[in-house]
Amino acid sequence: MASVKEIAEHLKKNAPQLANELVDDIAQRFKVDVPKSEIDHAKVIYTEFLGFLGELLPCKEERVPEGLLKWSKDNGEREAANKGKMSDIISRYPDTRIVFTEQISKICLEYGLSPDELVTIITRVNYFLDLSINETVFAFERYTDQLIKRVQEEVNYLSAPVVPIQDGIAILPLIGSIDIDRAALILEKVVPKVTRLKVNCLILDFSGILTIDAAIAKHIFDIHNVLRLIGVETIATGIRPDLAQLVVSGGINLTAITSFATVRQAIDSMK
């Protein structure tokens, strides 16, 4: 009667062929056509996974295999980088588990393993499959979150442009929705830009604001207080009635800053 070690050697030795059979079987179970490029890539992935199984099955201790976790992490990050979908990963898992169970069971029966040995191997295979899918999903989410954060930081950076319009005068157009992170970034980036551009008067234009709350508005108006300390005049334009009411209710003194309805009016006042 064969041993678990012989099954492991069989998996390692025949990994490419078994991977082809597994992927073809899994693909046939899907209700949609899978592109050939994805099938070819999956065969490479499962060849590597079967190699991991061959290494891990003979080990009796329930340790977390670092190599398998790294491999799964790399797969998750690659899927995220290629703009893959989490649903694609999850939806294929049940069929993958079934096919793996069937194929491994078939090999074990061909080698004449006892029912207890068969159950042991199938249990370990499913354990490693679960570890792999969990780490793949976690890595996918981490990578996606980092990507979203990086894109948001770039958007925030680009959304606080100090635009010179004539000697000593610049405008800061505030556009879209402003949250606390963006408000803090605006305050952080604007003051150095104003100093570097030798601006004497900065126009804060609120006409493009979509949403803002009192706490965030206070962060924005803090620009006025900071710039006043370094001798830069601040003018506010485009403050809608609803925004003005919100600002006043937040305890901000609008009379401390010169305001105009439009940027044109602010510029004309300087002539």
Backbone as CSV, one residue per row, in Angstrom:
resi,resn,N_x,N_y,N_z,CA_x,CA_y,CA_z,C_x,C_y,C_z
1,MET,0.848,-1.207,0.000,0.000,0.000,0.000,0.879,1.251,0.000
2,ALA,0.490,2.243,-0.788,1.290,3.459,-0.918,1.208,4.293,0.352
3,SER,2.156,5.209,0.469,2.193,6.112,1.613,1.864,7.531,1.161
4,VAL,1.628,8.378,2.150,1.366,9.784,1.854,2.559,10.403,1.131
5,LYS,3.755,9.955,1.487,4.963,10.492,0.851,4.967,10.187,-0.644
6,GLU,4.466,9.009,-1.026,4.422,8.660,-2.447,3.418,9.546,-3.192
7,ILE,2.312,9.836,-2.551,1.328,10.746,-3.156,1.952,12.122,-3.353
8,ALA,2.691,12.571,-2.360,3.348,13.871,-2.446,4.337,13.905,-3.605
9,GLU,5.110,12.836,-3.756,6.071,12.773,-4.855,5.355,12.754,-6.202
10,HIS,4.231,12.074,-6.246,3.435,12.036,-7.484,2.969,13.440,-7.871
11,LEU,2.511,14.208,-6.883,2.041,15.572,-7.147,3.169,16.447,-7.672
12,LYS,4.337,16.340,-7.057,5.478,17.156,-7.491,5.934,16.768,-8.893
13,LYS,6.018,15.473,-9.136,6.539,14.978,-10.408,5.588,15.287,-11.566
14,ASN,4.292,15.204,-11.315,3.291,15.358,-12.382,2.523,16.673,-12.290
15,ALA,3.088,17.659,-11.593,2.388,18.927,-11.359,1.894,19.594,-12.644
16,PRO,2.712,19.736,-13.701,2.219,20.399,-14.914,1.022,19.696,-15.550
17,GLN,1.107,18.365,-15.667,0.017,17.612,-16.273,-1.249,17.695,-15.421
18,LEU,-1.092,17.537,-14.114,-2.246,17.613,-13.213,-2.869,19.008,-13.240
19,ALA,-2.030,20.040,-13.319,-2.538,21.417,-13.371,-3.376,21.631,-14.627
20,ASN,-2.908,21.091,-15.754,-3.681,21.210,-16.989,-5.056,20.565,-16.836
21,GLU,-5.084,19.378,-16.255,-6.350,18.672,-16.078,-7.267,19.422,-15.113
22,LEU,-6.691,19.924,-14.024,-7.483,20.653,-13.030,-8.108,21.908,-13.629
23,VAL,-7.278,22.709,-14.308,-7.768,23.977,-14.860,-8.818,23.730,-15.939
24,ASP,-8.578,22.754,-16.807,-9.561,22.460,-17.849,-10.891,22.027,-17.236
25,ASP,-10.814,21.222,-16.184,-12.029,20.755,-15.509,-12.758,21.919,-14.842
26,ILE,-11.991,22.773,-14.160,-12.591,23.937,-13.487,-13.238,24.868,-14.510
27,ALA,-12.535,25.139,-15.626,-13.040,26.054,-16.652,-14.346,25.549,-17.248
28,GLN,-14.490,24.229,-17.394,-15.709,23.664,-17.961,-16.906,23.867,-17.044
29,ARG,-16.653,24.063,-15.773,-17.751,24.249,-14.818,-18.290,25.672,-14.814
30,PHE,-17.505,26.627,-15.359,-17.954,28.013,-15.393,-19.050,28.182,-16.447
31,LYS,-19.967,29.090,-16.164,-21.069,29.337,-17.084,-20.713,30.354,-18.162
32,VAL,-19.527,30.913,-18.095,-19.070,31.874,-19.104,-17.745,31.383,-19.666
33,ASP,-17.441,31.836,-20.876,-16.177,31.471,-21.498,-15.030,32.183,-20.798
34,VAL,-13.988,31.437,-20.525,-12.796,32.010,-19.885,-11.734,32.224,-20.963
35,PRO,-11.173,33.436,-21.065,-10.142,33.707,-22.079,-8.975,32.729,-21.956
36,LYS,-8.400,32.357,-23.097,-7.298,31.408,-23.109,-6.119,31.912,-22.282
37,SER,-5.876,33.224,-22.308,-4.755,33.782,-21.541,-4.933,33.523,-20.049
38,GLU,-6.191,33.619,-19.563,-6.462,33.353,-18.153,-6.275,31.874,-17.833
39,ILE,-6.689,31.020,-18.758,-6.542,29.578,-18.553,-5.061,29.202,-18.492
40,ASP,-4.272,29.754,-19.420,-2.828,29.468,-19.435,-2.160,29.954,-18.155
41,HIS,-2.580,31.146,-17.706,-2.009,31.689,-16.467,-2.400,30.826,-15.275
42,ALA,-3.656,30.368,-15.251,-4.121,29.521,-14.142,-3.347,28.213,-14.092
43,LYS,-2.975,27.668,-15.245,-2.218,26.413,-15.278,-0.837,26.590,-14.648
44,VAL,-0.234,27.751,-14.892,1.059,28.043,-14.257,0.880,28.153,-12.745
45,ILE,-0.173,28.861,-12.335,-0.448,29.055,-10.910,-0.673,27.716,-10.201
46,TYR,-1.491,26.849,-10.799,-1.808,25.568,-10.154,-0.644,24.583,-10.208
47,THR,0.214,24.724,-11.204,1.429,23.907,-11.217,2.277,24.228,-9.987
48,GLU,2.388,25.506,-9.692,3.145,25.922,-8.509,2.451,25.456,-7.224
49,PHE,1.119,25.560,-7.213,0.376,25.166,-6.010,0.525,23.667,-5.745
50,LEU,0.467,22.868,-6.797,0.635,21.424,-6.629,2.032,21.092,-6.124
51,GLY,3.005,21.890,-6.549,4.358,21.704,-6.021,4.399,21.971,-4.529
52,PHE,3.682,23.005,-4.080,3.596,23.291,-2.645,2.930,22.128,-1.907
53,LEU,1.859,21.589,-2.481,1.181,20.456,-1.846,2.129,19.275,-1.688
54,GLY,2.920,19.020,-2.729,3.868,17.920,-2.657,4.868,18.097,-1.533
55,GLU,5.245,19.336,-1.258,6.193,19.606,-0.177,5.531,19.530,1.195
56,LEU,4.253,19.927,1.253,3.603,20.106,2.547,2.860,18.881,3.064
57,LEU,2.351,18.053,2.167,1.530,16.911,2.606,2.240,15.982,3.594
58,PRO,3.529,15.659,3.392,4.177,14.732,4.328,4.422,15.313,5.712
59,CYS,4.332,16.642,5.835,4.610,17.286,7.131,3.399,17.113,8.049
60,LYS,3.635,16.580,9.209,2.533,16.305,10.126,2.143,17.518,10.964
61,GLU,3.088,18.411,11.210,2.759,19.550,12.056,1.870,20.532,11.301
62,GLU,0.938,21.160,12.027,0.008,22.111,11.435,0.647,23.506,11.415
63,ARG,1.686,23.635,10.680,2.362,24.939,10.592,1.818,25.736,9.416
64,VAL,2.006,27.043,9.485,1.604,27.910,8.377,2.761,27.972,7.390
65,PRO,2.601,27.431,6.201,3.705,27.387,5.232,3.994,28.761,4.637
66,GLU,5.157,29.322,4.981,5.497,30.670,4.535,5.554,30.779,3.009
67,GLY,6.087,29.719,2.369,6.180,29.754,0.912,4.820,29.846,0.250
68,LEU,3.861,29.076,0.759,2.506,29.105,0.206,1.846,30.459,0.441
69,LEU,2.061,31.023,1.625,1.468,32.329,1.936,2.036,33.423,1.030
70,LYS,3.335,33.399,0.805,3.960,34.393,-0.082,3.443,34.240,-1.501
71,TRP,3.339,33.001,-1.946,2.825,32.723,-3.284,1.399,33.248,-3.420
72,SER,0.569,33.011,-2.417,-0.818,33.479,-2.436,-0.881,35.003,-2.393
73,LYS,-0.016,35.598,-1.577,0.040,37.061,-1.488,0.402,37.669,-2.841
74,ASP,1.388,37.088,-3.493,1.799,37.592,-4.807,0.656,37.485,-5.812
75,ASN,-0.091,36.384,-5.746,-1.227,36.212,-6.659,-2.293,37.275,-6.420
76,GLY,-2.582,37.546,-5.143,-3.587,38.554,-4.816,-3.177,39.943,-5.274
77,GLU,-1.923,40.283,-5.056,-1.429,41.601,-5.475,-1.414,41.724,-6.996
78,ARG,-1.069,40.631,-7.679,-1.051,40.662,-9.142,-2.458,40.866,-9.700
79,GLU,-3.437,40.191,-9.087,-4.821,40.368,-9.530,-5.277,41.809,-9.335
80,ALA,-4.924,42.389,-8.191,-5.312,43.775,-7.914,-4.619,44.733,-8.873
81,ALA,-3.323,44.495,-9.132,-2.570,45.363,-10.040,-3.121,45.295,-11.459
82,ASN,-3.652,44.130,-11.828,-4.230,43.945,-13.168,-5.694,44.348,-13.221
83,LYS,-6.155,45.036,-12.153,-7.541,45.500,-12.066,-8.543,44.345,-12.105
84,GLY,-8.159,43.235,-11.490,-9.074,42.103,-11.371,-10.163,42.399,-10.352
85,LYS,-11.108,41.479,-10.224,-12.220,41.675,-9.312,-12.175,40.640,-8.193
86,MET,-12.532,41.076,-7.007,-12.617,40.167,-5.877,-13.647,39.081,-6.135
87,SER,-14.741,39.452,-6.787,-15.800,38.476,-7.066,-15.292,37.345,-7.957
88,ASP,-14.376,37.659,-8.872,-13.823,36.607,-9.740,-13.042,35.583,-8.921
89,ILE,-12.289,36.072,-7.941,-11.498,35.174,-7.097,-12.404,34.284,-6.255
90,ILE,-13.403,34.904,-5.620,-14.279,34.163,-4.714,-15.186,33.193,-5.471
91,SER,-15.728,33.637,-6.599,-16.708,32.808,-7.311,-16.099,31.523,-7.853
92,ARG,-14.792,31.533,-8.109,-14.151,30.342,-8.667,-13.709,29.349,-7.584
93,TYR,-13.740,29.778,-6.354,-13.199,28.941,-5.293,-13.996,27.655,-5.057
94,PRO,-15.344,27.684,-4.998,-16.077,26.427,-4.767,-15.772,25.363,-5.821
95,ASP,-15.769,25.747,-7.097,-15.457,24.783,-8.146,-14.028,24.283,-8.023
96,THR,-13.125,25.183,-7.648,-11.725,24.790,-7.473,-11.600,23.735,-6.376
97,ARG,-12.280,23.962,-5.264,-12.225,23.006,-4.148,-12.768,21.642,-4.571
98,ILE,-13.898,21.643,-5.288,-14.512,20.377,-5.714,-13.578,19.598,-6.636
99,VAL,-13.008,20.304,-7.616,-12.137,19.641,-8.584,-10.878,19.105,-7.904
100,PHE,-10.293,19.903,-7.018,-9.115,19.434,-6.290,-9.441,18.186,-5.475
101,THR,-10.573,18.216,-4.794,-10.964,17.065,-3.971,-11.143,15.822,-4.837
102,GLU,-11.803,15.984,-5.971,-12.029,14.844,-6.861,-10.717,14.298,-7.421
103,GLN,-9.848,15.194,-7.880,-8.600,14.760,-8.502,-7.665,14.104,-7.493
104,ILE,-7.531,14.712,-6.322,-6.647,14.137,-5.298,-7.202,12.805,-4.804
105,SER,-8.527,12.725,-4.655,-9.155,11.465,-4.229,-8.882,10.369,-5.252
106,LYS,-8.983,10.710,-6.539,-8.735,9.745,-7.608,-7.311,9.210,-7.540
107,ILE,-6.345,10.113,-7.336,-4.941,9.703,-7.250,-4.728,8.792,-6.039
108,CYS,-5.311,9.166,-4.903,-5.154,8.373,-3.683,-5.728,6.964,-3.859
109,LEU,-6.887,6.868,-4.526,-7.501,5.567,-4.738,-6.665,4.712,-5.697
110,GLU,-6.067,5.375,-6.711,-5.216,4.642,-7.651,-3.986,4.076,-6.939
111,TYR,-3.510,4.781,-5.923,-2.351,4.313,-5.171,-2.745,3.358,-4.037
112,GLY,-4.055,3.142,-3.848,-4.515,2.192,-2.851,-4.432,2.671,-1.419
113,LEU,-4.558,3.984,-1.195,-4.534,4.493,0.178,-5.780,4.050,0.928
114,SER,-5.651,3.897,2.221,-6.786,3.518,3.066,-7.742,4.705,3.198
115,PRO,-9.006,4.442,3.571,-9.964,5.542,3.772,-9.456,6.603,4.757
116,ASP,-8.813,6.171,5.853,-8.299,7.132,6.836,-7.218,8.016,6.229
117,GLU,-6.334,7.408,5.450,-5.269,8.190,4.803,-5.855,9.154,3.771
118,LEU,-6.872,8.683,3.049,-7.540,9.537,2.068,-8.157,10.756,2.744
119,VAL,-8.866,10.521,3.834,-9.497,11.632,4.571,-8.430,12.605,5.066
120,THR,-7.321,12.069,5.566,-6.235,12.923,6.067,-5.695,13.819,4.964
121,ILE,-5.453,13.254,3.799,-4.892,14.029,2.689,-5.893,15.082,2.205
122,ILE,-7.160,14.681,2.016,-8.169,15.639,1.550,-8.333,16.785,2.548
123,THR,-8.299,16.450,3.832,-8.408,17.487,4.867,-7.256,18.470,4.776
124,ARG,-6.047,17.951,4.580,-4.882,18.835,4.482,-4.909,19.658,3.201
125,VAL,-5.349,19.041,2.108,-5.459,19.794,0.851,-6.434,20.949,1.007
126,ASN,-7.587,20.691,1.619,-8.572,21.758,1.829,-8.058,22.820,2.795
127,TYR,-7.281,22.393,3.783,-6.680,23.343,4.724,-5.749,24.306,3.987
128,PHE,-4.914,23.759,3.088,-3.994,24.603,2.337,-4.729,25.479,1.317
129,LEU,-5.796,24.947,0.740,-6.615,25.765,-0.164,-7.226,26.947,0.574
130,ASP,-7.728,26.695,1.791,-8.317,27.776,2.587,-7.278,28.822,2.965
131,LEU,-6.102,28.352,3.389,-5.032,29.299,3.703,-4.701,30.162,2.501
132,SER,-4.619,29.517,1.345,-4.234,30.218,0.130,-5.272,31.267,-0.280
133,ILE,-6.555,30.877,-0.286,-7.591,31.822,-0.707,-7.700,32.985,0.266
134,ASN,-7.546,32.701,1.572,-7.605,33.782,2.557,-6.491,34.798,2.334
135,GLU,-5.259,34.310,2.165,-4.135,35.220,1.980,-4.243,35.957,0.650
136,THR,-4.771,35.282,-0.374,-4.969,35.936,-1.669,-5.935,37.106,-1.547
137,VAL,-7.057,36.871,-0.860,-8.065,37.921,-0.676,-7.507,39.055,0.180
138,PHE,-6.825,38.724,1.288,-6.249,39.757,2.150,-5.248,40.614,1.375
139,ALA,-4.388,39.960,0.574,-3.381,40.692,-0.198,-4.047,41.567,-1.241
140,PHE,-5.093,41.050,-1.883,-5.850,41.820,-2.877,-6.416,43.087,-2.236
141,GLU,-7.019,42.926,-1.059,-7.632,44.075,-0.381,-6.575,45.086,0.061
142,ARG,-5.460,44.580,0.618,-4.408,45.496,1.066,-3.853,46.296,-0.098
143,TYR,-3.581,45.603,-1.192,-3.011,46.274,-2.365,-4.000,47.298,-2.923
144,THR,-5.279,46.909,-2.998,-6.308,47.815,-3.512,-6.456,49.038,-2.623
145,ASP,-6.437,48.830,-1.300,-6.547,49.952,-0.366,-5.365,50.910,-0.526
146,GLN,-4.160,50.344,-0.679,-2.972,51.182,-0.873,-3.070,51.963,-2.175
147,LEU,-3.574,51.298,-3.218,-3.719,51.961,-4.515,-4.717,53.103,-4.431
148,ILE,-5.853,52.860,-3.776,-6.877,53.901,-3.607,-6.319,55.071,-2.808
149,LYS,-5.576,54.755,-1.740,-4.995,55.807,-0.915,-3.998,56.635,-1.712
150,ARG,-3.172,55.956,-2.514,-2.172,56.666,-3.315,-2.834,57.582,-4.349
151,VAL,-3.892,57.060,-4.993,-4.615,57.863,-5.981,-5.279,59.058,-5.310
152,GLN,-5.867,58.828,-4.123,-6.522,59.912,-3.411,-5.526,60.986,-3.009
153,GLU,-4.330,60.571,-2.584,-3.295,61.543,-2.231,-2.898,62.379,-3.436
154,GLU,-2.807,61.744,-4.598,-2.464,62.472,-5.813,-3.570,63.446,-6.196
155,VAL,-4.818,62.978,-6.059,-5.962,63.846,-6.360,-5.982,65.041,-5.415
156,ASN,-5.769,64.761,-4.125,-5.752,65.844,-3.142,-4.648,66.852,-3.437
157,TYR,-3.486,66.328,-3.821,-2.359,67.221,-4.120,-2.685,68.120,-5.299
158,LEU,-3.297,67.525,-6.330,-3.624,68.301,-7.526,-4.830,69.217,-7.314
159,SER,-5.603,68.950,-6.259,-6.824,69.720,-6.036,-6.593,70.954,-5.175
160,ALA,-5.342,71.286,-4.896,-5.040,72.494,-4.123,-4.051,73.368,-4.891
161,PRO,-4.410,73.745,-6.144,-3.471,74.543,-6.945,-3.549,76.028,-6.606
162,VAL,-2.403,76.612,-6.341,-2.339,78.065,-6.179,-1.970,78.625,-7.546
163,VAL,-2.923,79.336,-8.167,-2.755,79.780,-9.551,-2.507,81.285,-9.596
164,PRO,-1.297,81.728,-9.962,-1.035,83.171,-10.095,-1.875,83.753,-11.230
165,ILE,-2.509,84.912,-11.002,-3.311,85.535,-12.058,-2.762,86.900,-12.455
166,GLN,-1.980,87.509,-11.586,-1.222,88.709,-11.928,-0.212,88.951,-10.812
167,ASP,0.658,89.931,-10.977,1.743,90.134,-10.016,1.224,90.214,-8.586
168,GLY,1.718,89.293,-7.750,1.399,89.318,-6.331,0.022,88.791,-5.974
169,ILE,-0.765,88.384,-6.976,-2.126,87.909,-6.724,-2.281,86.493,-7.273
170,ALA,-2.879,85.627,-6.482,-3.110,84.247,-6.909,-4.482,83.806,-6.425
171,ILE,-4.964,82.732,-7.017,-6.272,82.200,-6.643,-6.139,80.727,-6.273
172,LEU,-6.864,80.329,-5.252,-6.940,78.931,-4.852,-8.379,78.470,-5.093
173,PRO,-8.642,77.807,-6.238,-9.997,77.323,-6.496,-10.273,76.031,-5.721
174,LEU,-11.302,76.047,-4.897,-11.691,74.870,-4.115,-12.824,74.175,-4.845
175,ILE,-12.596,72.906,-5.233,-13.534,72.212,-6.108,-13.916,70.860,-5.514
176,GLY,-15.179,70.496,-5.686,-15.642,69.165,-5.295,-15.962,69.043,-3.811
177,SER,-15.890,67.809,-3.329,-16.156,67.531,-1.919,-14.851,67.594,-1.131
178,ILE,-14.905,68.192,0.032,-13.706,68.341,0.855,-13.910,67.620,2.177
179,ASP,-13.030,66.646,2.449,-13.070,65.958,3.733,-11.927,66.475,4.601
180,ILE,-11.782,65.907,5.783,-10.799,66.434,6.732,-9.370,66.246,6.236
181,ASP,-9.105,65.131,5.548,-7.757,64.888,5.033,-7.392,65.893,3.958
182,ARG,-8.332,66.137,3.055,-8.058,67.103,1.982,-7.920,68.512,2.546
183,ALA,-8.729,68.852,3.531,-8.639,70.176,4.144,-7.276,70.381,4.798
184,ALA,-6.807,69.365,5.508,-5.493,69.455,6.156,-4.386,69.563,5.120
185,LEU,-4.527,68.827,4.005,-3.513,68.872,2.952,-3.472,70.251,2.295
186,ILE,-4.647,70.833,2.082,-4.702,72.169,1.495,-3.961,73.166,2.379
187,LEU,-4.234,73.103,3.677,-3.559,74.009,4.609,-2.054,73.775,4.593
188,GLU,-1.651,72.514,4.498,-0.233,72.164,4.526,0.493,72.624,3.261
189,LYS,-0.179,72.516,2.101,0.487,72.795,0.829,0.421,74.259,0.411
190,VAL,-0.650,74.948,0.783,-0.874,76.296,0.264,0.133,77.306,0.796
191,VAL,0.400,77.273,2.081,1.285,78.293,2.671,2.673,78.293,2.035
192,PRO,3.341,77.142,1.879,4.643,77.154,1.199,4.560,77.640,-0.243
193,LYS,3.465,77.278,-0.952,3.318,77.725,-2.337,3.183,79.247,-2.415
194,VAL,2.384,79.797,-1.518,2.174,81.247,-1.496,3.492,81.962,-1.234
195,THR,4.261,81.453,-0.304,5.566,82.049,0.009,6.513,81.945,-1.179
196,ARG,6.556,80.772,-1.803,7.469,80.551,-2.935,7.102,81.433,-4.131
197,LEU,5.806,81.657,-4.354,5.361,82.464,-5.495,5.332,83.953,-5.184
198,LYS,5.710,84.301,-3.950,5.731,85.710,-3.510,4.366,86.370,-3.714
199,VAL,3.332,85.678,-3.234,1.962,86.166,-3.350,1.663,87.137,-2.211
200,ASN,1.066,88.261,-2.549,0.655,89.245,-1.539,-0.821,89.108,-1.179
201,CYS,-1.600,88.578,-2.138,-3.037,88.430,-1.915,-3.494,87.108,-2.521
202,LEU,-4.169,86.284,-1.711,-4.673,85.001,-2.177,-6.199,85.009,-2.138
203,ILE,-6.795,84.666,-3.284,-8.258,84.576,-3.370,-8.672,83.127,-3.146
204,LEU,-9.459,82.890,-2.113,-10.026,81.563,-1.852,-11.395,81.504,-2.518
205,ASP,-11.508,80.735,-3.589,-12.780,80.684,-4.317,-13.551,79.423,-3.946
206,PHE,-14.703,79.606,-3.299,-15.524,78.503,-2.815,-16.637,78.111,-3.788
207,SER,-16.683,78.706,-4.974,-17.820,78.491,-5.869,-17.918,77.050,-6.379
208,GLY,-16.809,76.318,-6.365,-16.833,74.950,-6.871,-17.036,73.898,-5.793
209,ILE,-17.257,74.331,-4.554,-17.436,73.397,-3.446,-18.782,72.670,-3.571
210,LEU,-18.748,71.357,-3.418,-19.981,70.568,-3.433,-20.472,70.289,-2.018
211,THR,-19.602,69.721,-1.195,-19.979,69.418,0.190,-18.843,69.801,1.126
212,ILE,-19.231,70.267,2.304,-18.268,70.654,3.328,-19.040,70.777,4.635
213,ASP,-18.390,70.532,5.770,-19.079,70.744,7.040,-18.349,71.831,7.825
214,ALA,-18.901,72.184,8.977,-18.374,73.318,9.731,-16.935,73.097,10.176
215,ALA,-16.633,71.887,10.645,-15.280,71.597,11.123,-14.258,71.722,9.993
216,ILE,-14.631,71.209,8.818,-13.724,71.279,7.672,-13.606,72.708,7.174
217,ALA,-14.715,73.432,7.186,-14.679,74.846,6.776,-13.725,75.642,7.658
218,LYS,-13.694,75.306,8.949,-12.777,75.994,9.854,-11.332,75.747,9.437
219,HIS,-11.004,74.511,9.022,-9.657,74.205,8.543,-9.300,75.090,7.352
220,ILE,-10.261,75.243,6.430,-10.013,76.058,5.240,-9.796,77.519,5.621
221,PHE,-10.644,78.017,6.515,-10.516,79.426,6.890,-9.290,79.671,7.770
222,ASP,-8.707,78.607,8.319,-7.455,78.766,9.056,-6.328,79.244,8.138
223,ILE,-6.486,79.000,6.829,-5.502,79.506,5.863,-5.404,81.014,5.983
224,HIS,-6.560,81.646,6.156,-6.582,83.106,6.317,-5.771,83.533,7.541
225,ASN,-5.962,82.838,8.648,-5.249,83.209,9.878,-3.749,83.014,9.745
226,VAL,-3.342,81.906,9.100,-1.919,81.637,8.933,-1.284,82.651,7.990
227,LEU,-1.939,82.910,6.857,-1.377,83.842,5.875,-1.319,85.265,6.421
228,ARG,-2.292,85.624,7.262,-2.292,86.967,7.844,-1.039,87.193,8.682
229,LEU,-0.564,86.124,9.328,0.629,86.243,10.175,1.895,86.505,9.364
230,ILE,1.887,86.095,8.085,3.076,86.329,7.253,2.844,87.467,6.258
231,GLY,1.791,88.256,6.517,1.565,89.453,5.739,0.852,89.261,4.419
232,VAL,0.161,88.153,4.240,-0.552,87.895,2.989,-2.050,88.121,3.217
233,GLU,-2.634,88.983,2.374,-4.068,89.247,2.474,-4.848,88.082,1.857
234,THR,-6.001,87.771,2.441,-6.846,86.699,1.930,-8.225,87.248,1.620
235,ILE,-8.738,86.859,0.462,-10.088,87.255,0.046,-10.881,85.990,-0.265
236,ALA,-12.122,85.929,0.195,-12.991,84.783,-0.086,-14.006,85.163,-1.148
237,THR,-14.231,84.263,-2.096,-15.250,84.495,-3.131,-16.096,83.240,-3.291
238,GLY,-17.303,83.445,-3.852,-18.170,82.312,-4.177,-18.778,81.607,-2.987
239,ILE,-18.894,82.301,-1.844,-19.505,81.677,-0.667,-21.024,81.734,-0.805
240,ARG,-21.645,80.613,-1.061,-23.093,80.535,-1.220,-23.780,80.757,0.131
241,PRO,-25.046,81.138,0.118,-25.775,81.376,1.372,-25.753,80.169,2.315
242,ASP,-25.925,78.952,1.748,-25.937,77.773,2.613,-24.575,77.533,3.256
243,LEU,-23.501,77.824,2.497,-22.157,77.670,3.042,-21.884,78.734,4.092
244,ALA,-22.340,79.971,3.827,-22.149,81.056,4.790,-22.841,80.729,6.110
245,GLN,-24.059,80.203,6.020,-24.803,79.834,7.229,-24.076,78.734,7.998
246,LEU,-23.529,77.768,7.254,-22.798,76.672,7.874,-21.547,77.188,8.577
247,VAL,-20.847,78.087,7.913,-19.613,78.635,8.464,-19.893,79.421,9.743
248,VAL,-20.918,80.263,9.705,-21.264,81.080,10.877,-21.708,80.196,12.036
249,SER,-22.495,79.152,11.731,-22.957,78.253,12.785,-21.803,77.489,13.407
250,GLY,-20.691,77.387,12.674,-19.512,76.716,13.195,-18.619,77.634,14.009
251,GLY,-19.066,78.872,14.224,-18.308,79.793,15.061,-17.215,80.558,14.320
252,ILE,-17.252,80.545,12.986,-16.237,81.262,12.202,-16.738,82.672,11.924
253,ASN,-15.900,83.671,12.188,-16.262,85.073,12.004,-15.972,85.496,10.568
254,LEU,-17.026,85.533,9.755,-16.853,85.883,8.347,-16.457,87.339,8.145
255,THR,-16.753,88.193,9.126,-16.423,89.616,8.971,-14.917,89.854,9.029
256,ALA,-14.157,88.841,9.488,-12.705,89.002,9.601,-12.005,88.844,8.263
257,ILE,-12.740,88.384,7.245,-12.141,88.167,5.933,-12.967,88.883,4.874
258,THR,-12.295,89.576,3.977,-12.972,90.286,2.901,-13.599,89.275,1.947
259,SER,-14.859,89.512,1.570,-15.568,88.559,0.726,-16.214,89.255,-0.472
260,PHE,-16.261,88.549,-1.585,-16.947,89.014,-2.786,-17.744,87.847,-3.365
261,ALA,-18.745,88.185,-4.167,-19.582,87.146,-4.755,-18.816,86.355,-5.805
262,THR,-17.970,87.037,-6.570,-17.248,86.362,-7.651,-15.772,86.756,-7.634
263,VAL,-14.987,85.971,-8.327,-13.555,86.258,-8.462,-13.365,87.571,-9.220
264,ARG,-14.177,87.791,-10.259,-14.068,89.026,-11.043,-14.248,90.244,-10.167
265,GLN,-15.235,90.210,-9.273,-15.455,91.346,-8.373,-14.254,91.567,-7.468
266,ALA,-13.645,90.469,-6.977,-12.460,90.586,-6.113,-11.309,91.218,-6.854
267,ILE,-11.095,90.814,-8.099,-9.996,91.378,-8.897,-10.255,92.849,-9.198
268,ASP,-11.505,93.165,-9.544,-11.838,94.562,-9.864,-11.631,95.473,-8.661
269,SER,-11.823,94.941,-7.474,-11.675,95.762,-6.262,-10.230,96.162,-6.024
270,MET,-9.309,95.461,-6.655,-7.879,95.741,-6.450,-7.346,96.768,-7.445
271,LYS,-8.149,97.130,-8.421,-7.669,98.068,-9.453,-7.682,99.501,-8.937
